[in-house]
């Protein structure tokens, strides 16, 4: 009897130890607000919508300790609309936001495989945009932060450990087209430096627009290039932000809403520059004032634009935040930029929004 009890105790202890070495976290964001859009050809619209500051989502994140400083990791994340409960994409993709698995080593870095964010977008949202790609002040309204520049399927990503504030990231997205391994391929990389109040990141994205079927001749098309320098510096009384981007080649940019003001879609430029300056200023213990000014310099068609935006967020707790913001775009020479938010592209040249975000 004593042997049986001892055996059960040992098995129980081993089971507890094994369980302690791995864990799965369920996380998510619910974001809903009121949005008033003005200036589009279809007229003004006021609506309840989802994902104004951050796209609503639910995800599963897992870590298993393999010993020796090595861990197995995975993330599965899907988006939905908090206003009506529907999935936020029309395809049959279940985990449309992220789906990857990999290994993380304290000494060798992290290698992941699956659907993942690009280094360019990570620099844009994590370092350069004071609105963090959300609210009506989102820099996505002018910068080419959409579609394949945001995330890519069939990707392999390697991230180095941090050495004295320096780190790097390399991204390879397979085109998976028969007959030509380069067709549809996407390459990306970033170098980061973070030391105290200073955060600097230089990122690059390369998109091969060729198409191949394995039967017909390969259709050779131009390569799209996106480069981005993102910087922020925390002065304690305020945090300053700066971004500069260069976009060249086919599909290096795309209007989020190319028919917002016309019946015929406005052609995107293949040679443009973006710039942004902005700041966040703490207000008391729970508030934050946000401001930014951003521009587009179109070298091909001279369809320039600039946006100014103001916002305010107030934390009710560690997980719940209320927000409001206003953004205004001035388009020139037939440009078709619109004031959207994190989840929507917008329908006009100005927008106001107010809402609430809860994370879990």
C-alpha positions as CSV (number, residue, x, y, z in Angstrom):
1,X,0.0,0.0,0.0
2,X,2.8,2.4,0.9
3,X,4.6,1.6,-2.4
4,X,1.4,2.4,-4.3
5,X,0.9,5.7,-2.5
6,X,4.6,6.6,-3.1
7,X,4.3,5.7,-6.8
8,X,1.1,7.9,-7.2
9,X,2.8,10.7,-5.5
10,X,5.9,10.5,-7.8
11,X,3.7,10.3,-10.9
12,X,1.7,13.3,-9.7
13,X,4.8,15.3,-9.0
14,X,6.2,14.5,-12.5
15,X,2.8,15.4,-14.1
16,X,2.8,18.7,-12.3
17,X,6.3,19.4,-13.4
18,X,5.6,18.6,-17.0
19,X,2.5,20.8,-16.9
20,X,4.5,23.7,-15.5
21,X,6.9,23.5,-18.4
22,X,4.2,24.3,-21.0
23,X,1.3,26.6,-21.1
24,X,-1.4,27.9,-23.5
25,X,-2.8,31.4,-23.2
26,X,-6.1,32.6,-24.6
27,X,-6.1,36.3,-25.4
28,X,-8.0,38.8,-27.4
29,X,-9.3,42.3,-28.0
30,X,-12.9,43.6,-28.2
31,X,-13.0,47.1,-29.8
32,X,-16.2,48.9,-30.8
33,X,-17.0,52.6,-31.4
34,X,-19.0,55.2,-33.2
35,X,-17.4,56.5,-36.5
36,X,-18.5,59.6,-38.4
37,X,-17.0,59.8,-41.9
38,X,-17.3,62.9,-44.1
39,X,-16.3,64.1,-47.6
40,X,-16.8,60.9,-49.8
41,X,-18.7,60.8,-53.1
42,X,-21.4,58.6,-51.5
43,X,-22.1,61.2,-48.8
44,X,-21.6,61.4,-45.0
45,X,-22.0,58.3,-42.9
46,X,-22.2,57.7,-39.1
47,X,-22.1,54.1,-37.9
48,X,-21.2,51.6,-35.2
49,X,-18.1,49.7,-36.2
50,X,-15.4,47.3,-34.9
51,X,-11.7,47.6,-34.6
52,X,-11.3,51.4,-34.5
53,X,-8.2,51.5,-32.3
54,X,-7.2,47.8,-32.6
55,X,-8.8,45.1,-34.7
56,X,-11.0,42.8,-32.6
57,X,-9.5,39.3,-32.3
58,X,-9.2,36.1,-30.3
59,X,-6.0,34.1,-30.2
60,X,-4.2,31.2,-28.7
61,X,-0.5,31.4,-27.8
62,X,1.5,28.5,-26.5
63,X,5.0,27.9,-25.1
64,X,6.6,24.6,-24.2
65,X,10.0,24.5,-22.3
66,X,12.2,22.0,-24.1
67,X,15.1,22.5,-21.7
68,X,18.5,24.1,-22.3
69,X,17.1,27.5,-23.0
70,X,15.0,26.2,-25.9
71,X,11.2,26.5,-26.2
72,X,8.6,25.5,-28.8
73,X,6.1,28.3,-29.5
74,X,3.0,28.8,-31.5
75,X,0.3,31.4,-32.2
76,X,-3.2,31.1,-33.7
77,X,-5.2,34.3,-34.1
78,X,-8.4,35.2,-35.9
79,X,-10.2,38.5,-36.4
80,X,-13.9,39.2,-35.9
81,X,-16.2,42.2,-35.8
82,X,-17.5,43.2,-32.4
83,X,-20.4,45.2,-33.9
84,X,-22.1,42.1,-35.4
85,X,-20.1,39.1,-34.4
86,X,-19.0,38.1,-37.9
87,X,-15.5,37.1,-39.0
88,X,-13.6,40.1,-40.3
89,X,-12.7,38.5,-43.6
90,X,-14.8,37.1,-46.4
91,X,-12.6,34.1,-47.2
92,X,-12.7,30.7,-45.5
93,X,-9.4,31.4,-43.6
94,X,-10.0,30.5,-40.0
95,X,-6.8,32.0,-38.5
96,X,-6.5,34.9,-40.9
97,X,-4.4,37.2,-38.7
98,X,-1.6,34.8,-37.5
99,X,-0.9,31.1,-37.7
100,X,2.7,30.0,-37.0
101,X,4.8,27.5,-35.1
102,X,8.5,27.6,-34.2
103,X,11.4,27.4,-31.9
104,X,12.9,30.1,-29.6
105,X,16.4,29.9,-28.1
106,X,17.8,32.4,-25.6
107,X,21.2,32.2,-27.3
108,X,20.4,31.5,-31.0
109,X,17.2,33.5,-31.6
110,X,13.7,32.6,-32.8
111,X,12.7,30.8,-36.0
112,X,9.0,30.6,-37.0
113,X,7.0,29.2,-39.9
114,X,3.5,30.2,-41.1
115,X,1.4,33.3,-41.5
116,X,3.2,36.2,-40.0
117,X,3.7,40.0,-39.9
118,X,6.4,41.5,-42.1
119,X,9.4,43.3,-40.6
120,X,8.3,46.5,-42.5
121,X,4.9,46.4,-40.7
122,X,6.4,45.7,-37.3
123,X,8.6,48.8,-37.7
124,X,5.7,50.8,-38.8
125,X,3.2,49.9,-36.0
126,X,5.6,49.2,-33.1
127,X,8.0,52.2,-33.6
128,X,6.9,54.8,-36.1
129,X,3.2,55.6,-35.8
130,X,2.1,57.3,-32.5
131,X,-1.5,56.1,-33.3
132,X,-0.2,52.5,-33.6
133,X,-2.1,52.1,-36.9
134,X,-5.4,52.8,-35.2
135,X,-8.1,55.5,-34.7
136,X,-8.7,58.1,-37.4
137,X,-5.1,59.3,-37.0
138,X,-3.7,56.0,-38.3
139,X,-0.7,56.5,-40.5
140,X,-2.1,53.6,-42.6
141,X,-4.3,56.3,-44.3
142,X,-1.2,57.6,-46.2
143,X,1.6,55.0,-45.7
144,X,1.4,51.7,-47.8
145,X,0.5,49.6,-44.7
146,X,-2.0,47.3,-46.2
147,X,-2.4,43.9,-47.8
148,X,0.8,41.9,-48.3
149,X,2.9,44.6,-46.7
150,X,1.2,43.8,-43.4
151,X,1.4,40.0,-43.2
152,X,2.2,37.1,-45.5
153,X,1.3,33.4,-45.6
154,X,3.9,30.6,-46.2
155,X,6.6,32.7,-44.5
156,X,9.7,31.8,-42.6
157,X,11.0,34.4,-40.1
158,X,14.2,34.5,-38.1
159,X,14.7,37.0,-35.2
160,X,18.1,37.4,-33.6
161,X,18.6,37.8,-29.8
162,X,19.2,41.3,-28.6
163,X,22.8,42.2,-28.3
164,X,23.5,45.5,-26.4
165,X,20.2,46.9,-27.8
166,X,20.8,45.7,-31.3
167,X,18.6,43.0,-33.0
168,X,17.6,41.9,-36.5
169,X,14.8,40.2,-38.3
170,X,14.7,38.4,-41.7
171,X,11.5,37.4,-43.5
172,X,11.1,35.0,-46.5
173,X,7.6,34.5,-48.0
174,X,7.3,31.7,-50.5
175,X,5.4,32.5,-53.7
176,X,4.6,28.8,-54.2
177,X,4.0,29.2,-58.0
178,X,4.8,26.2,-60.2
179,X,7.7,26.8,-62.7
180,X,9.4,29.7,-60.9
181,X,10.4,29.8,-57.3
182,X,10.9,33.6,-57.4
183,X,7.4,34.4,-58.7
184,X,5.2,35.9,-55.9
185,X,8.1,35.7,-53.5
186,X,8.4,38.3,-50.7
187,X,11.6,39.2,-48.9
188,X,11.9,41.5,-45.8
189,X,14.4,42.5,-43.2
190,X,14.8,44.9,-40.3
191,X,17.6,46.2,-38.0
192,X,16.6,47.6,-34.6
193,X,18.3,49.5,-31.9
194,X,16.6,50.1,-28.6
195,X,18.5,51.7,-25.7
196,X,16.7,53.6,-22.9
197,X,14.4,56.2,-24.3
198,X,15.6,55.7,-28.0
199,X,14.1,53.2,-30.3
200,X,15.2,53.1,-34.0
201,X,14.3,50.6,-36.7
202,X,15.2,50.4,-40.4
203,X,13.1,48.0,-42.4
204,X,12.8,46.8,-46.0
205,X,10.3,44.9,-48.0
206,X,10.7,43.4,-51.5
207,X,7.8,41.9,-53.5
208,X,8.2,39.9,-56.7
209,X,5.1,40.5,-58.9
210,X,5.9,37.8,-61.5
211,X,3.2,35.1,-62.1
212,X,3.8,31.6,-63.1
213,X,1.5,28.6,-63.6
214,X,4.0,25.9,-64.8
215,X,2.1,25.6,-68.1
216,X,2.0,29.1,-69.6
217,X,5.1,31.3,-70.0
218,X,6.1,33.3,-66.9
219,X,4.6,36.8,-66.8
220,X,7.5,39.0,-65.8
221,X,6.4,42.1,-63.9
222,X,8.2,44.8,-61.9
223,X,9.4,44.3,-58.3
224,X,7.9,46.5,-55.5
225,X,10.3,48.0,-53.0
226,X,9.3,49.6,-49.6
227,X,11.9,51.0,-47.2
228,X,11.1,52.6,-43.9
229,X,13.0,54.4,-41.2
230,X,11.0,54.6,-37.9
231,X,12.2,56.4,-34.7
232,X,10.8,57.3,-31.4
233,X,12.3,59.0,-28.4
234,X,10.8,59.2,-24.9
235,X,11.4,62.6,-23.2
236,X,9.2,61.5,-20.3
237,X,7.1,64.6,-20.6
238,X,6.3,63.5,-24.2
239,X,7.3,60.8,-26.7
240,X,8.4,62.1,-30.1
241,X,7.9,60.0,-33.3
242,X,9.4,60.2,-36.8
243,X,9.0,58.0,-40.0
244,X,10.3,58.3,-43.5
245,X,9.4,55.8,-46.2
246,X,10.4,55.3,-49.8
247,X,8.1,53.2,-52.2
248,X,9.2,52.2,-55.7
249,X,7.9,49.7,-58.3
250,X,4.7,47.9,-59.1
251,X,2.4,47.4,-56.1
252,X,4.7,49.3,-53.8
253,X,1.6,51.3,-52.9
254,X,-2.2,50.9,-53.3
255,X,-5.0,53.2,-52.5
256,X,-7.1,51.7,-49.7
257,X,-10.2,53.2,-51.4
258,X,-9.3,54.2,-55.0
259,X,-12.9,55.2,-55.9
260,X,-13.7,57.3,-52.8
261,X,-14.2,60.5,-54.8
262,X,-14.5,59.2,-58.4
263,X,-16.3,56.5,-60.4
264,X,-13.1,55.3,-62.0
265,X,-10.3,53.9,-59.8
266,X,-7.3,56.2,-59.4
267,X,-4.1,54.6,-60.4
268,X,-1.5,54.2,-57.6
269,X,2.0,55.6,-57.9
270,X,5.1,53.5,-58.5
271,X,7.4,56.2,-57.0
272,X,6.5,58.0,-53.8
273,X,7.8,59.1,-50.5
274,X,6.1,59.3,-47.1
275,X,7.0,61.2,-43.9
276,X,5.5,61.6,-40.5
277,X,6.2,63.5,-37.3
278,X,4.1,63.0,-34.2
279,X,4.0,62.9,-30.4
280,X,2.2,61.3,-27.5
281,X,1.9,63.3,-24.2
282,X,0.8,61.7,-20.9
283,X,-2.2,63.5,-19.3
284,X,-2.3,62.6,-15.6
285,X,-1.9,58.9,-14.6
286,X,-4.3,57.4,-17.1
287,X,-4.6,59.7,-20.1
288,X,-2.6,60.2,-23.3
289,X,-2.9,62.9,-25.9
290,X,-1.8,61.9,-29.5
291,X,-1.0,64.1,-32.5
292,X,0.6,63.5,-35.9
293,X,1.2,65.1,-39.3
294,X,2.0,62.9,-42.3
295,X,2.6,63.5,-46.0
296,X,2.7,61.7,-49.4
297,X,5.1,63.0,-52.1
298,X,4.0,61.4,-55.4
299,X,7.0,61.5,-57.7
300,X,5.1,59.9,-60.7
301,X,1.7,61.7,-60.9
302,X,2.2,64.5,-58.4
303,X,-0.9,63.3,-56.5
304,X,0.3,64.5,-53.1
305,X,-1.6,64.5,-49.8
306,X,-1.1,65.4,-46.2
307,X,-3.0,64.4,-43.0
308,X,-3.2,65.9,-39.6
309,X,-4.7,64.1,-36.7
310,X,-5.5,64.4,-33.0
311,X,-6.5,61.8,-30.4
312,X,-7.0,61.0,-26.8
313,X,-7.0,57.7,-24.9
314,X,-8.0,57.2,-21.3
315,X,-7.3,54.0,-19.4
316,X,-10.1,52.9,-17.1
317,X,-8.0,49.9,-16.0
318,X,-5.1,47.9,-17.2
319,X,-7.4,46.2,-19.7
320,X,-10.0,48.8,-20.6
321,X,-9.4,52.0,-22.5
322,X,-11.7,54.7,-24.0
323,X,-10.7,56.8,-27.0
324,X,-11.6,59.6,-29.3
325,X,-9.8,61.0,-32.4
326,X,-10.2,63.2,-35.4
327,X,-8.3,63.0,-38.7
328,X,-8.3,65.2,-41.8
329,X,-6.7,64.6,-45.2
330,X,-6.0,67.2,-47.9
331,X,-5.7,65.5,-51.3
332,X,-4.1,67.2,-54.3
333,X,-4.3,66.7,-58.1
334,X,-6.9,63.9,-57.8
335,X,-5.3,61.8,-55.1
336,X,-7.7,59.3,-53.4
337,X,-6.5,58.9,-49.8
338,X,-9.2,58.4,-47.2
339,X,-9.4,58.7,-43.4
340,X,-10.0,55.2,-42.0
341,X,-9.0,53.4,-38.8
342,X,-7.3,50.2,-37.8
343,X,-9.9,47.9,-39.4
344,X,-11.5,50.0,-42.1
345,X,-10.2,52.1,-45.0
346,X,-12.7,55.0,-44.7
347,X,-14.9,56.7,-47.2
348,X,-14.0,60.4,-47.1
349,X,-11.4,63.0,-46.3
350,X,-12.2,63.4,-42.6
351,X,-13.5,61.2,-39.7
352,X,-14.2,61.4,-36.0
353,X,-14.5,58.4,-33.8
354,X,-15.2,57.6,-30.1
355,X,-15.2,54.1,-28.5
356,X,-13.9,51.6,-26.0
357,X,-11.4,48.8,-26.2
358,X,-11.1,45.9,-23.8
359,X,-8.3,43.3,-23.9
360,X,-8.1,39.9,-22.1
